[in-house]
């Protein structure tokens, strides 16, 4: 199998690291070689977080270069735009429509850009944008945004829903399992 490249991008505190752990677990259980690399940056202060997930028959490096990502999973719209240059031509972005203002917007030195989804599509990306925050609230916890987003993302894989549910059970503490199962189901449909 040709190596597949997925980037998970967001802002610190959104749960992107759990999402990458869960995805890595699932891919490994399906018998692929998988490499996961996390870059935290200023994540503790609401800064950008990116995780590279590469899998296939044999993967030698965890790093994804510009123009190599088959898919980008974005927890926040502006982060999808920030990482667009890493997406392959005609690649897919699955993004949460949630907006988290970066520090320059908060201080008034910049303006949050409008029409980001349209701009991503105009650049050639296939975009699936979903309001994960509303669905996470429906599932019972705002923190389940990451699992809602993975539910949506799962639609673009050949893995069975049961495989995803097993990975959730393996990576999520038991006391949060039911909320996360519901969040995944809401995102998937």
Secondary structure, 3 states (H helix, E strand, C coil): CCCEEEEEEEECCCCHHHHHHHHHHHHHHCCCEEEEEEECCCHHHCCEEEEEEEEECCCCCCCCCCCCEEEEEECCHHHHHHCHHHEEEEEEEEEECCCCCCHHHHHCCCCCCCCHHHHHHHCCCEEEEECHHHHHHHHCCHHHHHHHHHHHHHHHCCCCHHHHHHHHHHHCCHHHHHHHHHHHHHHHC
